[in-house]
Amino acid sequence: MTPQRLTYQFLLAVLLLWLGGCTMLGPDFQTPEAQVPKTWSEQDNGLFQKPSKDESIAWWTQFNDPVLDNLVQTAYAQNLSLRSAGLRIMEARAQLGFVKGQLYPQVQEMNGDLMTIGSTGPSDDRYYNAASVGFDAGWEMDFWGKFRRGIESADATYLATIADYDDVLVSLTAEVARTYVNICTLEERIRLAEKNAKIQQDGLQLVMYQFDAGTVTELDVMQAKTLLTSTQSTIPHIQATLFIHRHALAVLLGMLPGDLDNLLKKTEKIPTIQSDIAVNIPAELLRRRPDIRRAEMQAAAQSAQIGIARTELFPSFTLFGSLGWSSTDRGDNDLGDIFNSNSFSYNFGPAFKWNLFNYGRLKNQVRIQDARLEQLITAYQNTVLGAAREVEDNMTGFIYARQEAEYLLQAIVSSKRSMELATLQYEEGFVGYQRVLDSTRAMTQKQDQHAQLQGTIVTNVIGLYKALGGGWQIRQGKEYLPREMKEKMKQRTDWGNLLNEASPEGK
């Protein structure tokens, strides 16, 4: 090869390298527009306030319940679904590193061989050995931005897995709190049922005394006994439901149901919110809710795929080269001469490839990627609408449940007084026992309804904080996987520093 030809090839290679960084096919992603209300419909209600900078992050602490605080921290440390989400982040990190490597020479191979060759030459040279060793390199230029778009897509996918982890964390904290409140509500209902059963047992005893004295009929006894056993019959069902919720809570904490007793002692009351609820303005919803950020990053990852598909419509340019040594033991040659200067050879230069006749396949591939992007944009917009609806639903549910609870509390006071008066009049013989039964039954039902409604109020608060995207910030600056899991993975595979990177701030 002449020096002049070498110079031309070198200049062409430099030109390809320079041009390879100048073009990026495909659209540059922009956050899609979405319908966001200017204010919440119940924003001006006196029950809500604008949050301070750090308020509503660890929103469960506003219940001032140490048991709940401990349950949330335990779930954060041990929940298996959250660990799976953390492992998906590790996978995305490794995939991003793999894609970044595509920017550099894609082929860097050392090769060698030793073979015996047969020929039809003279008998003494009919069989001989040949050996070669060399190095091949090939570098496809990122002329149209295919590899850079691939990095964009992988990076957006990585951010989407972080948002997915945050979404799992938001759902986890809300589900732990909701399940705990349901447990407290069920235990309160059992306490009320047992208390009312005791009152009804006393009432049955009174009727039995009067029946023995001949002042009332057996009908009064049967009615009193029916009321008592009806109340008692509700307790087993509530207890079964209570155990089901305890089992569900154990799974959320990543433990067996029997191991929950040390964390969940018998509750004394249903948790109550101690202050006004901190509610962000609607625009904050787009920055706080991880499922919205995940939908945005998924669309961004897909947007880059359009550019990757479009690069296939244009020629690809590659720089290639190889160098090596080869030798045989044919004739006067010897395999030991393989590294002599006369055995050395090399080649290098540019090459291109262009899929000219693809019968519309490549254009249709671009159209496929574009349609997928539009689907994800629509999914993003639908996620925003759904998030706004969740906020409105829980705000409305909280407001009207409180109003209902106030009326129901007044009804409990009235029904309790009615029961006392009916019992007194019955003892004095002014009314029949049916009046006592009706007032007692009404009070029992109203108390049970009020206990359920108290739980509904708190679960609406929990649902509101979940809808506002609170809670995921507790992972900032912390690692996604527990130490024992990382150590096990390191023993199995060389992960470098990928497992030790802490979660980013503000993402």
ABEGO torsion letter per residue (X at the ends): XBAAAAAAAAAAAAAAAAAAAABBBEBBBBBBBBBBBABBAAAABAABBBBBAABGABAAAAAGBAAAAAAAAAAAAABAAAAAAAAAAAAAAAAAAAAAAAABBABBBBBBBBBBBBBABBAAAABBBBBBBBBBBBBBBBAAGAAAAAAAAAAAAAAAAAAAAAAAAAAAAAAAAAAAAAAAAAAAAAAAAAAAAAAAAAAAAAAAAAAAAGABBAAAAAAAAAAAAAAAAAAAAAAAAAAAAAAAAAAAAGBBAAAAAAABBBBABBBBBABBBBBBBAAAAAAABAAAAAAAAAAAAAAAAAAAAAAAABBBBBBBBBBBBBBBABEABBAAAAABAAABBBBBEBBBBBBABAGGAAAAAAAAAAAAAAAAAAAAAAAAAAAAAAAAAAAAAAAAAAAAAAAAAAAAAAAAAAAAAAAAAAAAGABBAAAAAAAAAAAAAAAAAAAAAAAAAAAAAAAAAAAAGBGAAAABGBBABBAAAAAAAAAABBAEAAAABBBBBGX
